[in-house]
């Protein structure tokens, strides 16, 4: 979506906003809870819709959370977390 694309673009260009936007707020919340975004994984493509998962690490526990890929990527660029794409997704997109 436009909002997510703008959030990604602002972060990549190093721009800030006067008040925290949603992805910054979520990144700050994760950090305040003593966790970190370990990685983002684009997990599948179903009926032309991409699905993703956040993998949050808190201590020894890794907690997966379903997420829209655009939000996941916006959060990943904000926290400098790696972004992975499942091989099946790459193969499906290559066939389009």
HUHU-V114530 format. One line per field, one symbol per residue. psi: psi as a letter, one per 20 degrees, with the letter a starting at -180 (. if undefined). burial: # if it has 9 or more other ideal C-beta (glycine too) atoms within 8 Angstrom, else .. A space follows every 50 residues. Layout:
psi = ???
burial = ???
This chain:
psi = rgggggggggghijqrqhqprghgggghggghjkrqogrppohroplkpq qrppoppocippoqpqqphgggghhghhikqqpqpqhhgggghhi.
burial = ...##.##.##...........######.##...###.####.##..... ########....#...#.###########.#.#..#..##.#....
